[in-house]
Amino acid sequence: MKLKIGIIVSLIFTALIIWSIENQYSFWQIFIAFISFIVPTIFLSALKNNVAFFFLLTFTVLFVYLSYKYGFTDVWVGLALAFTLGFPIHYYKVRHTKVD
């Protein structure tokens, strides 16, 4: 099952990158959105603290608002890449990890 999910995720990830290259999207906007959201997506289970969740939600809302206001439409590809890669990593690796 993990192999099938890995193949599907790699195909979607590669297709999004190829699609953004073909449509000449901004690399820096995609990169900044990807870097900003990959770590919170991977460590989603660590957000049991209300303060941390508040800051993440505030950052997300401000990020979405500012990208919409200033016309940075290419950040959506970076968000899609972060979620496409982050959720499977969270589900198959981080979620089952026990820290003592």
C-alpha positions in Angstrom: 0.0 0.0 0.0 2.8 2.4 0.8 4.4 1.8 -2.5 1.2 2.6 -4.4 0.7 5.8 -2.4 4.4 6.7 -3.1 3.9 6.2 -6.8 0.7 8.3 -6.8 2.2 11.1 -4.8 5.3 11.2 -7.0 3.2 11.4 -10.1 1.1 14.2 -8.8 4.1 16.1 -7.5 5.9 15.7 -10.8 2.8 16.7 -12.7 2.4 19.8 -10.7 6.0 20.8 -11.2 5.8 20.2 -15.0 2.5 22.1 -15.2 4.0 25.1 -13.4 7.0 25.1 -15.7 4.9 24.9 -18.8 2.7 27.8 -17.5 5.8 29.8 -16.6 4.9 30.2 -12.9 7.3 32.0 -10.6 9.8 29.6 -9.0 10.3 31.8 -6.0 6.6 32.1 -5.2 6.2 28.3 -5.4 9.3 27.8 -3.4 8.3 30.2 -0.6 4.8 28.7 -0.3 6.2 25.2 -0.3 8.8 25.9 2.4 6.3 27.8 4.5 3.8 25.0 4.6 5.7 21.7 4.3 6.9 21.6 7.9 3.5 22.5 9.5 1.8 19.9 7.3 4.3 17.1 8.2 4.1 17.8 12.0 0.3 18.3 12.1 0.0 15.9 14.9 2.2 18.0 17.1 -0.3 20.8 17.1 -2.0 19.8 20.3 -1.2 23.1 21.9 -3.9 25.8 21.2 -1.3 28.6 21.0 0.7 26.8 18.3 -2.5 26.1 16.4 -3.6 29.7 16.7 -0.3 31.0 15.3 -0.4 28.5 12.4 -3.9 29.4 11.6 -3.1 33.2 11.8 -0.1 32.7 9.6 -2.1 30.7 7.0 -4.9 33.3 6.9 -2.5 36.2 6.5 -0.5 34.3 3.9 -3.6 33.6 1.8 -4.9 37.1 2.2 -1.6 38.8 1.2 -1.0 36.4 -1.7 -4.5 37.2 -3.0 -4.2 40.9 -2.4 -0.9 41.3 -4.2 -1.7 38.9 -7.0 0.7 36.2 -6.1 -1.3 33.5 -7.7 1.7 31.1 -8.1 1.8 30.4 -4.4 -1.2 28.0 -4.8 1.1 25.5 -6.7 3.5 25.6 -3.7 0.7 25.0 -1.3 -0.6 22.1 -3.4 3.0 20.6 -3.5 3.4 21.0 0.3 0.1 19.3 1.0 0.7 16.6 -1.6 4.0 15.7 -0.1 3.3 16.6 3.6 0.1 14.6 4.3 1.5 11.2 3.2 4.7 11.9 5.2 2.6 12.8 8.2 0.3 9.8 7.8 2.9 7.1 7.2 5.9 8.3 9.1 5.3 11.0 11.7 1.9 9.9 13.0 3.2 6.5 14.3 6.4 7.9 15.9 6.6 7.8 19.6 8.9 10.2 21.4 9.9 9.4 25.0 
